[in-house]
Amino acid sequence: MDASPSLLRRLRVPALLFAVTALVVATTALHVQGLLPARVPAAAEPFHYSGYEQVLRHVRSDGDVDFASVGRERKVLDGFVESLASFSPHNRPDVFPTSEDALAYWLNAYNALVLQQVVDGYPYLESVRQPWLGRFFWGRAWPVGGERLTLWALENRVLHAEFADPRIHFALFQGARGGPRLDGSHFQPEYLDAQLNDASRRFMADQHHVELDGDTVHLARLFDTHRDDFLRALPEGRGGNVLQFVWAFLPDTCEERPGCATRGDLDRACGPRLDRCHIVYTPEDWTLPDAAAREPRP
């Protein structure tokens, strides 16, 4: 006996819902991973960082940002972000011929996109992990050299997949007081190694990221999240203890950072092999590093 028309309709509805759901899931996955294509507009001028460098003048020496002033120069920041649609190391390797050129580009692109996102929500955005607003913050995608990239895709599919340098973790602005801070200058290929070292040292010298309490070392959660990357970077024979990586970038003195931990402090507390201490990872502070904030963190 042939199936009745009403039965066929009932069978088609679940199949249609399944197909639509599968399409949405697949599209979302492609979106998050930055695998959707984007139009590449013709460039009005050669690629440069001058607009982004102008905006970075509003970064204070302590890493806090005058977001209100950045907002007043929004067109300059937007102009740099728009240029990313035409140029990237993926579609224009002739513009970025060395690995230093490419890495500097991706670091600057990531930080500029985070900065633009914060300015979009400022002054109503208090944290990049705010309910609903936070989800939009990390879910947005931009056209970058023929690809539509989210911040997740840029960090994981590009930066950490193409460049095996754990110092990158200290160079990526997260729009948070507890994370790596912006510097007052953009990353430059010719000085990139020194700039990455400086970013790592700034992070380690902050007592909110590395703090000693007897034989306990309080570390920022970032060290736990990316622990495997830090351990892989250690010389042979020093593996297994992330404190070995921390020690390499701690300052010798705290003249510029009162209250910070030094290499000598870590040696005395944890022993020459740094194995006498145990590590506690501290919660992250996701509030904005806003120079206008009335109540600085303790």
DOKEVO-100153 format. One record per residue: x negated, y, z of N, C-alpha, C in turn; residue number from 1. Coordinates in nm, 2 decimals. Each point is the difference from the previous one (the first is absolute). Layout:
REM DOKEVO-100153
    n_px    n_py    n_pz   ca_px   ca_py   ca_pz    c_px    c_py    c_pz  rolo
       X       Y       Z       X       Y       Z       X       Y       Z   NUM
...
END
This chain:
REM DOKEVO-100153
    n_px    n_py    n_pz   ca_px   ca_py   ca_pz    c_px    c_py    c_pz  rolo
   -0.09   -0.12    0.00    0.09    0.12    0.00   -0.09    0.12    0.00     1
    0.04    0.10   -0.08   -0.08    0.13   -0.01    0.02    0.08    0.13     2
   -0.11    0.07    0.04    0.01    0.08    0.11    0.09    0.12   -0.03     3
    0.08    0.04    0.10    0.09    0.11   -0.02   -0.08    0.13   -0.01     4
    0.06    0.11   -0.06   -0.07    0.13   -0.01   -0.03    0.06    0.14     5
    0.09   -0.02    0.09   -0.02    0.05    0.14   -0.12   -0.06    0.06     6
   -0.01   -0.14   -0.02   -0.12   -0.07    0.06   -0.13    0.05   -0.06     7
    0.00    0.02   -0.13   -0.12    0.05   -0.06   -0.04    0.13    0.05     8
    0.10    0.09    0.02   -0.03    0.13    0.05   -0.06   -0.01    0.14     9
    0.05   -0.09    0.08   -0.05   -0.02    0.14   -0.14   -0.05    0.00    10
   -0.03   -0.08   -0.10   -0.14   -0.05   -0.01   -0.10    0.10   -0.05    11
    0.05    0.09   -0.09   -0.09    0.10   -0.06   -0.04    0.10    0.10    12
    0.09    0.04    0.10   -0.03    0.11    0.09   -0.12   -0.03    0.09    13
   -0.01   -0.12    0.06   -0.12   -0.03    0.08   -0.13   -0.01   -0.09    14
    0.02   -0.05   -0.12   -0.12    0.00   -0.09   -0.05    0.14   -0.03    15
    0.10    0.09   -0.03   -0.04    0.14   -0.03   -0.06    0.06    0.12    16
    0.06   -0.02    0.12   -0.06    0.06    0.12   -0.15   -0.05    0.02    17
   -0.02   -0.13   -0.02   -0.13   -0.06    0.02   -0.10    0.07   -0.10    18
    0.05    0.01   -0.13   -0.09    0.06   -0.10   -0.04    0.15    0.03    19
    0.10    0.07    0.05   -0.02    0.14    0.03   -0.09    0.01    0.12    20
    0.02   -0.08    0.10   -0.09    0.00    0.12   -0.14   -0.04   -0.03    21
   -0.01   -0.10   -0.09   -0.14   -0.04   -0.04   -0.07    0.11   -0.08    22
    0.08    0.07   -0.08   -0.06    0.11   -0.07   -0.05    0.11    0.09    23
    0.09    0.04    0.10   -0.04    0.10    0.09   -0.12   -0.04    0.08    24
   -0.01   -0.12    0.05   -0.11   -0.05    0.08   -0.13    0.01   -0.09    25
    0.01   -0.05   -0.12   -0.12    0.00   -0.09   -0.04    0.14   -0.03    26
    0.09    0.09   -0.03   -0.03    0.14   -0.03   -0.07    0.07    0.13    27
    0.06   -0.03    0.11   -0.05    0.06    0.13   -0.15   -0.05    0.02    28
   -0.02   -0.13   -0.02   -0.14   -0.05    0.01   -0.09    0.06   -0.09    29
    0.04    0.02   -0.13   -0.09    0.06   -0.10   -0.02    0.15    0.04    30
    0.10    0.07    0.06   -0.01    0.14    0.04   -0.10    0.01    0.11    31
    0.01   -0.08    0.10   -0.09    0.01    0.12   -0.14   -0.03   -0.04    32
   -0.02   -0.10   -0.09   -0.14   -0.04   -0.04   -0.05    0.09   -0.10    33
    0.07    0.10   -0.05   -0.05    0.09   -0.10   -0.02   -0.06   -0.14    34
    0.09   -0.09   -0.03   -0.02   -0.08   -0.13    0.10    0.05   -0.11    35
    0.07    0.11    0.03    0.09    0.06   -0.10   -0.07    0.10   -0.08    36
    0.02    0.01   -0.13   -0.07    0.10   -0.08    0.05    0.14    0.02    37
   -0.08    0.09   -0.04    0.04    0.14    0.00   -0.05    0.07   -0.12    38
    0.08    0.11   -0.04   -0.04    0.08   -0.12   -0.13    0.07    0.03    39
   -0.09    0.01   -0.09   -0.12    0.08    0.01    0.01    0.13   -0.08    40
    0.02    0.11    0.07    0.02    0.13   -0.07   -0.13    0.05   -0.05    41
    0.00    0.07   -0.11   -0.12    0.07   -0.05   -0.05    0.10    0.10    42
   -0.13   -0.01    0.02   -0.06    0.09    0.10   -0.02    0.14   -0.06    43
    0.03    0.10    0.08   -0.01    0.14   -0.04   -0.15    0.05    0.01    44
   -0.08   -0.07    0.08   -0.14    0.04    0.02   -0.08   -0.12    0.05    45
   -0.13    0.00    0.00   -0.08   -0.11    0.05    0.03   -0.02    0.15    46
   -0.02   -0.12    0.05    0.02   -0.04    0.14   -0.09    0.07    0.09    47
    0.04    0.06    0.11   -0.08    0.06    0.10    0.07    0.00    0.14    48
   -0.08    0.03    0.10    0.04    0.00    0.14    0.02    0.14    0.06    49
   -0.01    0.10   -0.08   -0.01    0.14    0.06    0.13    0.03    0.07    50
    0.12   -0.04   -0.05    0.12    0.03    0.07    0.01   -0.07    0.13    51
   -0.04   -0.12    0.00    0.01   -0.08    0.12   -0.10    0.05    0.11    52
   -0.12    0.04   -0.05   -0.10    0.06    0.09    0.05    0.13    0.06    53
    0.08    0.08   -0.08    0.06    0.12    0.06    0.09   -0.03    0.11    54
    0.08   -0.10   -0.01    0.10   -0.04    0.10   -0.07   -0.04    0.13    55
   -0.11   -0.07   -0.02   -0.07   -0.06    0.12   -0.07    0.11    0.09    56
    0.01    0.12   -0.05   -0.05    0.11    0.09    0.08    0.02    0.13    57
    0.12   -0.06   -0.01    0.10    0.01    0.12   -0.02   -0.12    0.09    58
   -0.11   -0.08   -0.01   -0.03   -0.10    0.09   -0.09    0.06    0.11    59
    0.03   -0.01    0.13   -0.08    0.05    0.10   -0.12   -0.09    0.03    60
   -0.10    0.05    0.07   -0.12   -0.07    0.03    0.03   -0.13    0.08    61
    0.11    0.00    0.08    0.03   -0.12    0.08    0.09   -0.10   -0.08    62
    0.03    0.03   -0.13    0.08   -0.09   -0.08    0.15    0.04    0.00    63
    0.04    0.09    0.09    0.14    0.04   -0.01    0.02    0.08   -0.13    64
    0.13    0.00   -0.04    0.03    0.07   -0.13    0.10    0.11    0.02    65
   -0.02    0.11   -0.06    0.09    0.11    0.00    0.10   -0.03   -0.12    66
    0.10   -0.08    0.03    0.09   -0.05   -0.10    0.09    0.12   -0.05    67
    0.03    0.10    0.08    0.07    0.11   -0.05   -0.07    0.08   -0.11    68
   -0.13    0.01    0.02   -0.08    0.07   -0.11   -0.02   -0.08   -0.12    69
   -0.01   -0.13    0.02    0.00   -0.09   -0.12    0.13    0.01   -0.08    70
    0.11    0.01    0.08    0.13    0.02   -0.07    0.01    0.12   -0.08    71
   -0.07    0.11    0.05    0.00    0.12   -0.08   -0.08   -0.01   -0.13    72
   -0.09   -0.10    0.00   -0.08   -0.02   -0.13    0.05   -0.13   -0.06    73
    0.13   -0.03    0.01    0.05   -0.12   -0.05   -0.02   -0.02   -0.15    74
    0.01    0.11   -0.07   -0.02   -0.02   -0.15   -0.13   -0.05   -0.03    75
   -0.10    0.05    0.07   -0.14   -0.05   -0.02   -0.02   -0.15    0.03    76
    0.06   -0.04    0.11    0.00   -0.14    0.03    0.07   -0.09   -0.10    77
    0.12    0.05   -0.04    0.08   -0.07   -0.10   -0.07   -0.01   -0.13    78
   -0.07    0.11   -0.03   -0.08    0.00   -0.13   -0.10   -0.11    0.00    79
   -0.07   -0.02    0.11   -0.10   -0.11    0.00    0.07   -0.14    0.00    80
    0.11   -0.01    0.07    0.07   -0.13    0.00    0.05   -0.03   -0.14    81
    0.05    0.10   -0.07    0.05   -0.02   -0.14   -0.11   -0.04   -0.09    82
   -0.12    0.04    0.02   -0.11   -0.04   -0.08   -0.04   -0.14    0.01    83
    0.04   -0.06    0.11   -0.03   -0.15    0.02    0.08   -0.08   -0.10    84
    0.11    0.05   -0.05    0.08   -0.08   -0.09   -0.07   -0.02   -0.14    85
   -0.09    0.09   -0.03   -0.08    0.00   -0.12   -0.13   -0.07    0.00    86
   -0.06    0.00    0.12   -0.14   -0.05    0.02    0.00   -0.10    0.12    87
   -0.07   -0.11   -0.03   -0.04   -0.09    0.11   -0.12   -0.08   -0.05    88
   -0.07   -0.07    0.08   -0.11   -0.09   -0.05    0.06   -0.11   -0.08    89
    0.12   -0.03    0.02    0.06   -0.12   -0.07    0.03    0.04   -0.15    90
    0.05    0.12   -0.02    0.03    0.03   -0.14   -0.10    0.09   -0.07    91
   -0.09    0.07    0.08   -0.10    0.08   -0.05   -0.14   -0.03    0.06    92
   -0.05   -0.12   -0.02   -0.13   -0.03    0.05   -0.11    0.09   -0.05    93
    0.02    0.07   -0.11   -0.10    0.09   -0.05   -0.02    0.12    0.09    94
    0.11    0.04    0.07   -0.01    0.11    0.09   -0.06   -0.03    0.13    95
    0.01   -0.13    0.04   -0.05   -0.05    0.13   -0.09   -0.12   -0.03    96
   -0.12    0.03   -0.05   -0.09   -0.11   -0.05   -0.07   -0.08    0.10    97
   -0.01    0.05    0.13   -0.07   -0.08    0.10    0.10   -0.05    0.11    98
   -0.05   -0.09    0.08    0.09   -0.05    0.11    0.02    0.12    0.10    99
   -0.10    0.08    0.02    0.01    0.12    0.09    0.11    0.09   -0.06   100
    0.00    0.03   -0.13    0.10    0.08   -0.06    0.14   -0.06    0.03   101
    0.01   -0.13   -0.02    0.13   -0.06    0.01    0.05    0.00    0.15   102
   -0.09   -0.04    0.09    0.04    0.00    0.14    0.04    0.14    0.06   103
   -0.08    0.10   -0.04    0.03    0.13    0.04    0.14    0.05   -0.05   104
    0.03   -0.04   -0.13    0.13    0.03   -0.05    0.11   -0.06    0.08   105
   -0.01   -0.13    0.03    0.11   -0.07    0.07    0.02    0.05    0.14   106
   -0.11    0.03    0.07    0.01    0.06    0.13    0.07    0.13    0.00   107
   -0.05    0.09   -0.09    0.06    0.13   -0.01    0.15   -0.01   -0.04   108
    0.03   -0.09   -0.09    0.14   -0.01   -0.04    0.09   -0.05    0.11   109
   -0.05   -0.10    0.07    0.08   -0.05    0.12    0.03    0.11    0.10   110
   -0.11    0.07    0.04    0.02    0.10    0.10    0.08    0.12   -0.04   111
   -0.01    0.03   -0.13    0.09    0.11   -0.05    0.14   -0.04   -0.01   112
    0.03   -0.12   -0.03    0.14   -0.05    0.00    0.06    0.00    0.14   113
   -0.08   -0.05    0.10    0.05    0.01    0.14    0.02    0.14    0.04   114
   -0.09    0.09   -0.03    0.02    0.14    0.04    0.12    0.06   -0.07   115
    0.02   -0.03   -0.12    0.12    0.05   -0.07    0.13   -0.05    0.07   116
    0.00   -0.13    0.03    0.12   -0.06    0.07    0.02    0.07    0.13   117
   -0.10    0.03    0.08    0.02    0.06    0.13    0.06    0.14   -0.02   118
   -0.06    0.08   -0.10    0.05    0.13   -0.03    0.15    0.00   -0.04   119
    0.04   -0.11   -0.08    0.14   -0.01   -0.04    0.09   -0.01    0.12   120
   -0.04   -0.06    0.11    0.08   -0.02    0.12   -0.02    0.10    0.10   121
   -0.10    0.09   -0.01   -0.03    0.09    0.11    0.09    0.12    0.00   122
    0.05    0.05    0.11   -0.04   -0.03    0.14    0.09   -0.10    0.06   123
    0.09   -0.07   -0.07    0.09   -0.09    0.06   -0.06   -0.14    0.02   124
   -0.10   -0.03   -0.07   -0.07   -0.13    0.01   -0.09    0.01    0.12   125
    0.02   -0.07    0.11   -0.08    0.00    0.12   -0.10   -0.12    0.00   126
    0.03   -0.11   -0.08   -0.08   -0.12    0.00    0.03   -0.07   -0.13   127
   -0.11   -0.05   -0.06    0.02   -0.08   -0.13    0.06   -0.13    0.03   128
    0.03   -0.04    0.12    0.07   -0.12    0.04    0.14    0.03    0.05   129
    0.05    0.12   -0.02    0.13    0.04    0.04    0.10   -0.09   -0.07   130
    0.11   -0.04    0.07    0.10   -0.09   -0.06    0.06    0.07   -0.13   131
    0.01   -0.08   -0.10    0.06    0.04   -0.13   -0.10    0.08   -0.07   132
   -0.04    0.12    0.05   -0.10    0.08   -0.07   -0.13   -0.07   -0.02   133
   -0.04   -0.08    0.11   -0.12   -0.07   -0.01    0.00   -0.10   -0.11   134
    0.12   -0.07   -0.02    0.01   -0.10   -0.11   -0.02    0.07   -0.13   135
    0.07    0.11   -0.02   -0.02    0.08   -0.13   -0.14    0.04   -0.02   136
   -0.07    0.04    0.11   -0.14    0.05   -0.01   -0.08   -0.11   -0.07   137
    0.00   -0.12    0.05   -0.08   -0.11   -0.05    0.05   -0.07   -0.12   138
    0.13    0.03   -0.04    0.06   -0.07   -0.11    0.00    0.07   -0.13   139
   -0.04    0.13    0.00    0.00    0.08   -0.12   -0.11   -0.04   -0.09   140
    0.02    0.02   -0.13   -0.10   -0.03   -0.10   -0.03    0.12   -0.09   141
   -0.12    0.01   -0.05   -0.04    0.11   -0.09   -0.06   -0.05   -0.13   142
    0.02    0.07   -0.11   -0.08   -0.04   -0.12   -0.14    0.03    0.01   143
   -0.09   -0.10   -0.01   -0.14    0.02    0.01   -0.07   -0.08   -0.12   144
   -0.04    0.07   -0.10   -0.08   -0.06   -0.11    0.08   -0.12   -0.07   145
    0.13    0.02   -0.02    0.07   -0.10   -0.07    0.07   -0.11    0.09   146
   -0.02    0.01    0.13    0.06   -0.09    0.10    0.08    0.08    0.10   147
    0.11   -0.06    0.06    0.07    0.06    0.10   -0.05   -0.06    0.13   148
   -0.07    0.08    0.08   -0.07   -0.05    0.12    0.06    0.05    0.13   149
    0.04   -0.09    0.09    0.03    0.03    0.13   -0.13    0.02    0.08   150
    0.01    0.05    0.12   -0.12    0.01    0.09   -0.05   -0.14    0.03   151
    0.09   -0.09    0.02   -0.04   -0.14    0.03   -0.08   -0.06   -0.11   152
    0.05    0.02   -0.13   -0.07   -0.05   -0.11   -0.13    0.06   -0.02   153
   -0.01    0.13    0.02   -0.13    0.07   -0.01   -0.10   -0.05    0.10   154
    0.05   -0.02    0.12   -0.10   -0.04    0.10   -0.04   -0.15   -0.01   155
    0.10   -0.09   -0.03   -0.03   -0.14    0.00   -0.03   -0.06   -0.14   156
    0.07    0.04   -0.10   -0.02   -0.05   -0.13   -0.12    0.06   -0.07   157
   -0.03    0.13    0.03   -0.11    0.07   -0.06   -0.12    0.01    0.09   158
    0.01    0.08    0.11   -0.12    0.03    0.08   -0.06   -0.12    0.06   159
    0.08   -0.08    0.07   -0.06   -0.12    0.07   -0.03   -0.12   -0.09   160
    0.07    0.00   -0.11   -0.02   -0.11   -0.10   -0.12    0.03   -0.09   161
   -0.03    0.12   -0.03   -0.10    0.04   -0.10   -0.13    0.05    0.07   162
    0.00    0.03    0.13   -0.11    0.06    0.06   -0.02   -0.07    0.14   163
   -0.11   -0.08    0.01   -0.02   -0.07    0.13   -0.08    0.08    0.09   164
    0.06    0.11    0.05   -0.07    0.09    0.09    0.09    0.03    0.12   165
   -0.03   -0.06    0.12    0.09    0.02    0.11    0.01    0.15    0.05   166
   -0.10    0.08   -0.04    0.01    0.14    0.04    0.12    0.07   -0.06   167
    0.06   -0.06   -0.10    0.12    0.06   -0.06    0.11    0.02    0.10   168
    0.01   -0.10    0.10    0.10    0.01    0.10    0.00    0.13    0.08   169
   -0.12    0.06    0.01   -0.01    0.12    0.08    0.01    0.13   -0.09   170
    0.02   -0.02   -0.13    0.01    0.11   -0.09    0.14    0.03   -0.05   171
    0.09   -0.09    0.03    0.14    0.01   -0.05    0.09    0.07    0.10   172
    0.04    0.12   -0.03    0.09    0.08    0.08    0.13   -0.06    0.01   173
    0.05   -0.02    0.13    0.13   -0.07    0.02    0.11    0.10    0.05   174
   -0.04    0.13    0.00    0.10    0.10    0.05    0.03   -0.02    0.15   175
   -0.10   -0.05    0.08    0.03   -0.04    0.14   -0.12    0.04    0.08   176
    0.03    0.05    0.13   -0.11    0.04    0.09   -0.09   -0.12    0.03   177
    0.06   -0.12    0.01   -0.08   -0.12    0.04   -0.08   -0.06   -0.12   178
    0.01    0.05   -0.12   -0.07   -0.06   -0.11   -0.11    0.09   -0.05   179
   -0.06   -0.04   -0.10   -0.11    0.08   -0.06    0.05    0.14   -0.04   180
   -0.08    0.10    0.01    0.04    0.13   -0.03   -0.06    0.05   -0.13   181
    0.06    0.10   -0.05   -0.05    0.07   -0.12   -0.12    0.07    0.03   182
   -0.09    0.02   -0.10   -0.12    0.08    0.02    0.03    0.13   -0.08   183
   -0.08    0.11    0.02    0.03    0.12   -0.07   -0.05    0.00   -0.14   184
   -0.05   -0.11   -0.05   -0.05   -0.01   -0.14    0.04   -0.13   -0.06   185
    0.02    0.00   -0.13    0.04   -0.13   -0.06   -0.12   -0.09   -0.02   186
    0.03   -0.13   -0.02   -0.11   -0.09   -0.03   -0.06    0.02   -0.13   187
   -0.13    0.01    0.00   -0.08    0.03   -0.13   -0.09   -0.12   -0.03   188
    0.00   -0.04   -0.13   -0.08   -0.12   -0.03   -0.14    0.01    0.04   189
   -0.06    0.11   -0.02   -0.15    0.02    0.03   -0.03   -0.01    0.15   190
    0.10    0.03    0.08   -0.03   -0.01    0.15    0.09   -0.10    0.07   191
    0.05   -0.09   -0.08    0.11   -0.09    0.06   -0.05   -0.09    0.11   192
   -0.12   -0.05   -0.01   -0.05   -0.09    0.10   -0.02    0.07    0.14   193
   -0.05    0.12   -0.01   -0.02    0.09    0.12    0.14    0.03    0.06   194
    0.10    0.04   -0.09    0.13    0.03    0.04    0.07   -0.11    0.07   195
   -0.02   -0.12   -0.05    0.07   -0.12    0.06   -0.07   -0.03    0.14   196
   -0.13    0.02    0.01   -0.06   -0.01    0.13    0.05    0.10    0.10   197
    0.01    0.12   -0.05    0.05    0.11    0.09    0.15   -0.03    0.05   198
    0.08   -0.05   -0.10    0.14   -0.03    0.04    0.00   -0.11    0.11   199
   -0.09   -0.10   -0.02    0.00   -0.11    0.10   -0.05    0.05    0.13   200
   -0.10    0.09    0.00   -0.06    0.05    0.13    0.11    0.09    0.07   201
    0.07    0.08   -0.08    0.10    0.08    0.07    0.11   -0.08    0.07   202
    0.03   -0.11   -0.07    0.11   -0.09    0.06   -0.06   -0.06    0.13   203
   -0.12   -0.05   -0.01   -0.05   -0.07    0.12   -0.03    0.09    0.12   204
   -0.03    0.13   -0.03   -0.04    0.09    0.10    0.12    0.06    0.07   205
    0.12   -0.03   -0.04    0.12    0.04    0.06    0.04   -0.09    0.12   206
    0.00    0.05    0.12    0.02   -0.09    0.11    0.14   -0.06    0.00   207
    0.09    0.04   -0.08    0.13   -0.06   -0.01   -0.01   -0.13   -0.09   208
   -0.11   -0.01   -0.07   -0.02   -0.12   -0.09   -0.10   -0.10    0.06   209
   -0.10    0.05    0.08   -0.09   -0.09    0.07   -0.02    0.06    0.14   210
    0.03   -0.08    0.10   -0.01    0.05    0.14   -0.04   -0.12    0.09   211
   -0.10    0.03    0.08   -0.05   -0.10    0.09    0.06    0.01    0.14   212
    0.04   -0.11    0.06    0.05   -0.01    0.14   -0.06   -0.12    0.07   213
   -0.12    0.02    0.06   -0.07   -0.12    0.06   -0.04   -0.09   -0.12   214
    0.04   -0.13    0.01   -0.03   -0.09   -0.10    0.11   -0.02   -0.10   215
    0.09    0.10   -0.01    0.11   -0.01   -0.09   -0.02    0.12   -0.11   216
    0.01   -0.04   -0.12   -0.01    0.10   -0.11    0.14    0.02   -0.06   217
    0.05    0.12    0.01    0.13    0.03   -0.07   -0.03    0.05   -0.14   218
    0.06   -0.07   -0.09   -0.02    0.03   -0.15    0.13    0.03   -0.06   219
   -0.01    0.09   -0.10    0.12    0.03   -0.08    0.05   -0.12   -0.07   220
    0.13   -0.01   -0.02    0.06   -0.12   -0.06   -0.06   -0.03   -0.14   221
   -0.05    0.11   -0.07   -0.05   -0.02   -0.13   -0.11   -0.11    0.00   222
   -0.08   -0.01    0.10   -0.11   -0.09    0.01    0.06   -0.15    0.00   223
    0.11   -0.02    0.06    0.07   -0.13    0.00    0.06   -0.03   -0.14   224
    0.07    0.10   -0.05    0.07   -0.02   -0.13   -0.10   -0.04   -0.11   225
   -0.11    0.06    0.00   -0.10   -0.02   -0.11   -0.13   -0.07    0.05   226
    0.02   -0.08    0.11   -0.11   -0.06    0.06   -0.09   -0.09   -0.09   227
    0.07   -0.08   -0.09   -0.08   -0.08   -0.09   -0.09    0.08   -0.09   228
    0.05    0.11   -0.05   -0.08    0.09   -0.09   -0.13    0.05    0.07   229
    0.02    0.03    0.13   -0.12    0.05    0.08   -0.10   -0.11    0.02   230
    0.05   -0.12    0.04   -0.09   -0.11    0.02   -0.07   -0.04   -0.12   231
    0.06    0.00   -0.11   -0.07   -0.04   -0.13   -0.11    0.09   -0.03   232
    0.00    0.13    0.05   -0.10    0.10   -0.04   -0.12   -0.02    0.09   233
    0.01   -0.08    0.11   -0.12   -0.01    0.09   -0.11   -0.08   -0.06   234
   -0.12    0.03    0.04   -0.12   -0.08   -0.04    0.01   -0.14    0.05   235
   -0.06   -0.09   -0.07    0.01   -0.14    0.04   -0.06   -0.02    0.14   236
    0.08   -0.07    0.08   -0.04   -0.03    0.14    0.07    0.10    0.10   237
    0.07    0.10   -0.05    0.07    0.09    0.09    0.15   -0.01   -0.01   238
    0.05   -0.11   -0.07    0.14   -0.01   -0.02    0.07   -0.04    0.12   239
    0.14    0.02    0.00    0.08   -0.05    0.10    0.04    0.10    0.11   240
   -0.07    0.12    0.00    0.03    0.10    0.10    0.01    0.14   -0.07   241
    0.12    0.05    0.00    0.02    0.13   -0.07   -0.07    0.11    0.07   242
   -0.04   -0.01    0.12   -0.08    0.10    0.07   -0.13    0.02   -0.07   243
   -0.06   -0.10   -0.07   -0.12    0.02   -0.07    0.02    0.11   -0.11   244
    0.11    0.00   -0.06    0.03    0.10   -0.11    0.03    0.13    0.07   245
    0.07    0.01    0.11    0.02    0.12    0.07   -0.13    0.06    0.04   246
   -0.09   -0.08    0.06   -0.13    0.05    0.05   -0.08    0.07   -0.11   247
    0.01   -0.05   -0.12   -0.08    0.06   -0.12    0.04    0.15   -0.02   248
    0.12    0.04    0.03    0.05    0.13   -0.03    0.02    0.09    0.12   249
   -0.03   -0.05    0.12    0.02    0.08    0.11   -0.12    0.11    0.01   250
    0.03    0.11    0.06   -0.11    0.10    0.01   -0.10   -0.03    0.10   251
   -0.12    0.05   -0.01   -0.10   -0.02    0.11    0.02    0.10    0.12   252
    0.06    0.11   -0.03    0.04    0.09    0.11    0.14    0.06   -0.03   253
    0.05    0.06    0.10    0.14    0.05   -0.01    0.00    0.16    0.01   254
   -0.11    0.06   -0.04    0.00    0.15    0.01    0.11    0.06   -0.08   255
    0.04   -0.05   -0.11    0.11    0.05   -0.08    0.13   -0.05    0.03   256
    0.01   -0.11    0.07    0.12   -0.07    0.04    0.00   -0.04    0.14   257
    0.02    0.10    0.09   -0.01   -0.03    0.15    0.10   -0.11    0.03   258
   -0.05   -0.10    0.08    0.09   -0.11    0.04   -0.01   -0.12   -0.09   259
   -0.07    0.01   -0.11    0.00   -0.12   -0.09   -0.09   -0.11    0.05   260
    0.01   -0.11   -0.06   -0.09   -0.12    0.04   -0.12    0.01   -0.10   261
   -0.12   -0.03    0.06   -0.12   -0.01   -0.08   -0.05   -0.14   -0.02   262
   -0.10   -0.02   -0.08   -0.06   -0.13   -0.02   -0.05   -0.05    0.13   263
   -0.07    0.09    0.07   -0.06   -0.04    0.13    0.11   -0.04    0.10   264
    0.11    0.07    0.00    0.11   -0.04    0.09    0.05   -0.14   -0.03   265
    0.01   -0.03   -0.13    0.05   -0.13   -0.04   -0.10   -0.11    0.04   266
   -0.12    0.03   -0.02   -0.11   -0.10    0.04    0.00   -0.03    0.15   267
    0.01    0.11    0.08    0.00   -0.02    0.14    0.12   -0.08    0.05   268
    0.12    0.03   -0.06    0.12   -0.06    0.05    0.02   -0.14   -0.05   269
   -0.05   -0.03   -0.12    0.03   -0.13   -0.07   -0.12   -0.09   -0.02   270
   -0.12    0.05    0.04   -0.12   -0.08   -0.02   -0.06    0.01   -0.14   271
   -0.12   -0.04   -0.02   -0.07    0.02   -0.13    0.07   -0.08   -0.12   272
    0.08   -0.10    0.04    0.07   -0.07   -0.11    0.14    0.04   -0.01   273
    0.04    0.10    0.08    0.14    0.05    0.01    0.10   -0.10    0.02   274
   -0.04   -0.11    0.08    0.09   -0.11    0.02    0.06    0.00    0.15   275
   -0.04    0.09    0.08    0.05    0.00    0.14    0.13    0.08    0.02   276
    0.05    0.06   -0.11    0.12    0.08    0.01    0.11   -0.07   -0.06   277
    0.13    0.03    0.04    0.11   -0.04   -0.07    0.07    0.12   -0.06   278
    0.08   -0.02   -0.10    0.05    0.11   -0.08    0.15    0.00    0.02   279
    0.05    0.13    0.02    0.15    0.02    0.00    0.03    0.10   -0.11   280
    0.10   -0.03   -0.08    0.04    0.08   -0.11    0.11    0.09    0.04   281
   -0.02    0.13   -0.02    0.10    0.10    0.05    0.11    0.03   -0.10   282
    0.12    0.04    0.05    0.10    0.04   -0.10   -0.04    0.12   -0.08   283
    0.06    0.00   -0.12   -0.03    0.11   -0.09    0.08    0.12    0.03   284
   -0.05    0.12   -0.02    0.07    0.13    0.02    0.04    0.04   -0.14   285
    0.13   -0.01   -0.04    0.04    0.03   -0.13    0.05    0.15   -0.02   286
   -0.01    0.08    0.11    0.04    0.14   -0.02   -0.09    0.07   -0.10   287
    0.06    0.10   -0.06   -0.08    0.08   -0.10   -0.12    0.07    0.06   288
   -0.11    0.01   -0.07   -0.11    0.08    0.05    0.02    0.14   -0.04   289
    0.10    0.06    0.06    0.05    0.14   -0.03   -0.08    0.10    0.08   290
   -0.07    0.09   -0.07   -0.07    0.11    0.07    0.09    0.09    0.08   291
    0.13    0.00   -0.04    0.09    0.09    0.07    0.08   -0.07    0.11   292
   -0.04   -0.12    0.03    0.07   -0.07    0.11   -0.03    0.07    0.13   293
    0.11    0.01    0.08   -0.02    0.07    0.13   -0.07   -0.08    0.10   294
    0.03   -0.13    0.00   -0.06   -0.09    0.10   -0.09   -0.10   -0.06   295
   -0.13    0.03    0.00   -0.10   -0.09   -0.05    0.00   -0.13    0.08   296
   -0.05   -0.11   -0.06    0.00   -0.13    0.07   -0.10    0.01    0.11   297
    0.02   -0.08    0.11   -0.09    0.01    0.11   -0.13   -0.06   -0.03   298
END
